[in-house]
């Protein structure tokens, strides 16, 4: 998103009580991708690239589509459109209604290319043949992220937009009836109070308009009732223009029908069996996580709707906490549901090993396309300073995944040494009292000694103890025993130290101990991570020499109390929305709403925590298991496709206002992975559906 676009949006939405001005929202429309580019298809058919973090290519910053006949253009109206995914694929079908014709279009990103295939059906009263029409597109490109110092090269059936390294192509399968340039908004237009509608009419007085910009307007003739436009983003050092044009021509020839496009799209997402439980939800989750993934296997948190950091810190990066937890949820779901994701697990493990720092930790944020350090604010371990501005739970989350991957025989070079170094790194942030040192929290908005951080440490140590058999020690003598046994002892230390954070009056664990040593007893949905952490710790009871390693009855009662207290205390229900908010006193992105907003991450976390608690209780033959399974099903329903927190697209936005308005990153990968894992956990335990009530005689 260029600054001109952000300022235009600011003019349109300043003072809005549910929109943050200057953002590029994706709460409506659908994405196509999963094999390179990430392209948003708005309800009005406009396209916009969100894939820079995944590919390093900026591509389309805005576009607009319409239908022309006899030089008269009708731009597509979002109020007269309907949109869906074709089957289980990322192929987007949008049906546009106009007064003269109905246009059925299909959008698919194929690697670094994107195709828009449209069929035209004239209105019976229009007295026109389909081939009398032309598909019109206004497209603005920003090669190398620039909307200035940009030029064009033109051909019979294509236009090439370039700055330096990135060269972007727009081509038509039927050539162009018209092609003209368009200058970006001028300084007076940018400074004017009124927004500007683009494209403008041609300005014959501006000789540079035709060539010195990244904006073009094209008319592609309709032939045999169809027209196809394609874009391709290239690096000049890797792809010359002849090869680029040839690739688009090949795609036009091979993907010349909705059926061919659907077949190509099917190859980009895992196949889900017809008998899969909660199949619609599973398909949507795998589609979203595929869309957000780079070829490396690392994922962005969500489409970056706020690239100028006006109302957030950006979303188009890989956080090792979120990403490793997604990887863990996928691994568990694959084991329980048989999803066939071996390649996904290996890619994730490989990138975590490659991105690990020399001290065994992982940095705050990286670019998913290559693991390079990305802008962030929690890089204390790279800078010269204490661990306060470091998120220690990230290292814990990565250890938990890598240890599980090792137990599943995921074959990645360097996995064992990475785990040993990570174990030493985790130790360095564990204080003598058995709890993590002062650091940043999962929500990245405060510092202290957090219960959530302790939960990730408990799960990391427990999982490594369970799957670390045979890990070699290290020559530096960092451990007092072999790594697996050392991790087991550390797990016990953290388990015992959690008692320091118990708040008897509230029947729950505290959010944190502050830097001043006070207990902050607010409810925090991140502390729901204690459920899976205790489940992982309890599994050590099945290992040799476990002794008192399993969860004891007193702790089980505290966990039950905590999960119920948090889920009940953070619940919010209005006429339009139902779910959990993040934590008591959360003031982020509320605008004029006086209370905390509902979050899909928190709600899905609640469902998963109840499912994990139910499984743990079942392992202990505790009759409370069914009560928690029922609560898990209820919360899962809130984020499921028919629930109030799931959009018609199948997407889970990050947040909702109380009036049901979705907000922030959409779709957000983390809750989708949690939703998938919750389905897997409940299904594996036979808890996905309630036991039928016997009929009366």
C-alpha positions, 0 to 999 in steps of 0.5 A: 500500500502506497502512501497516496492510497493510505491518505486517500483511505484516510480521507474516506474513513477519518472519524469512522467508528469502526474503521481505522483510516489509512488501512487496506482492509481484507475483512471482505473478499477472498484471497487466492494463492498458496503457491507464491503470490497472495492476491486479494479479490475484493467483492467489486473484483479489484485485485491487490497483492499482499504477497511481498513478505512471501515473495519479495515482489510488490505487484498490484497496489490497487485495481478496478474492473468493469465492462465496456461496450461502445466506449461506455464503461460500467465499473463493477459494483460490490453490491451486485456481486456474489463470491465463493471458493470453487470446491476446496481450492483457492480458486475464487469465483465472483459473479458481477451483475450489470444492467447490460450483462452478467460477468462470471469471473475466476481468479487464481494465483499460479506461482508468481502469476495471476489469471482473471478469466471472465465469461460474459452473458448479455442481458436478454434485453440488451440486444448485444452479443457477448463479443460486443463487450470488452473487459476493462481493467485499471491496474496500479503496480509498484515494482520494487515497492515504488510508485514513482520513478516507474516506467512502462514498455508496451507490446501488442498484448502486454505492458511491462511496468518496471523500476529496477529489479522487479518487472511486472507484466499485464497481458491479455489473451485476446490482446488490447483494444485500448491501453493508456497510462495513468499518473498517480494522484498529484500533490494538489489531489493528495492535499485536497480534502476530497478523495479521488476516484480513479482512473481519470480520463486521459490527459492529453496535455501530460506527455509523461502520463502514458509511460512514466507511471505504474498505472494503466487502463486496458480494454481486453476484447471479449472473444467467444464470450470470454476474456482473460487477463494475466499478471506476472511479477518477475525479477529481471535477474531471473526472468527476461521479458521474452520468457515472462511473456511466453509464460503468460501465453502458456498459462492462457493456453493451458488454463483457458476454462474454469475447469482447467483453472480448478484443476490447477488450483486443486494442486495447491492445497491438501486433499481432504477426504469426504469423511473428514469430521467438520470437513468444511472447517478443516478445508478452510483452515488448510486453505488459509494456512496454505495461503499465508505460507511462503515457499520456505514453509514460514508463514505471515501472521496475516495479510498486512492490512496496516503497512504504515504501522498507523494502528498496529505494528504490522502483520506481514512477518513470521513470529516464531511463537505463532508460527511454531504453535501453528506448526505444532497444531498442524502436526497434532492434527495430522496425526489425529486426522490423517491430513498428509502434511509431511512436507509442511512439517519438514519445511517448518522444522528446516527453517527453524533450524536455519533461523536459530541464532548462535545463542540457541534462541530465535529472533522476534520477527523474520521475513518468511521468504528467507528467514532474514531479520525483519523489523521488530521491537523485541530483539534484546538478544541481538542488541546489547541489553537485558532480556526484558525486550525479548519474548522467551515464549518464542523459543519455548514454542519452537522447542515444543514443535521441534521435539514433537517433530523429532518424535515423529521422525521428521528428518531435518539436518541439524535438528538435534544440535538445534534442540540442544542449543535451544534447551540451553537458551531456555535455561538461560531465561529461567530464574532460580525460582523455576519461573521465566525471567522478566520479558515481553508477553505473548500479546507484546504489550507489557513486560513481567514474569508471565504465566503464559511464558511459564506455560510454554516453558513447561510444555517445551521442557516436557515435550523435549523430555519425552522425545529427546531420548538419544540427544547427545550432550554438549562439550561445553558442559551446559547440562548436568545430565543428558538433555532429556533427563535435564529437560525432565528436571526443568519441567518439574521445577517449572511445574512446582513454581507455578504455585507462586502464581496461583491466586486463591481468591479468584481460583485462577493463575495470575496474568503475571508478576510485575517488574515490581514483584506485585501479582497482576491477577487479571484474567488472561486468555493466554494463560489457557496455554496451561492446559496443553502444557499440563497435558504434555507434562502429564505424559511424562508419567508414562515414561520410565523413571517418571516418579511423581512427574504426572499431574497430581490431583491437587494441581488437576483441581487448580487447572480445572478451576483456572480454565473455567474461571478464565473461560467464564470471566472473559466471555462476552455475548451480545446480540451480534457476537459471542466469544472471549476477549483477550484479557481484562482491561484490554484497550487495543483498537476499541475506538468508541467501544467502552469494553474489550473486543472479542478475539478469535484467537482467545475464543479458539484458545478457550475451545482448545484448552477445554478440549485439552483439559477434557482429554487430561481429565479422561486420562485420569478417569475423572468424570469432569471430562465430559463437562469440559468436552461440552464446553469445548464443543460450544466454543468451537461452534462459535468459531466454526463456519456457521458461528458468529466469529467466522465470516462467510468466506470461512475466514477468522478475523483477529477481532470483532466489535460488539456490534459484530463488525470484524476488524484487524488481520483477516484471515489470521493464521493462528486461530485457524490452526487452533480450530483445526487442532481442537477438531482433531483433539475432540475427534481423537477422544470421541468427544466431537459430538455429545453422547446421544441421550437414550429415548424414553420407553 
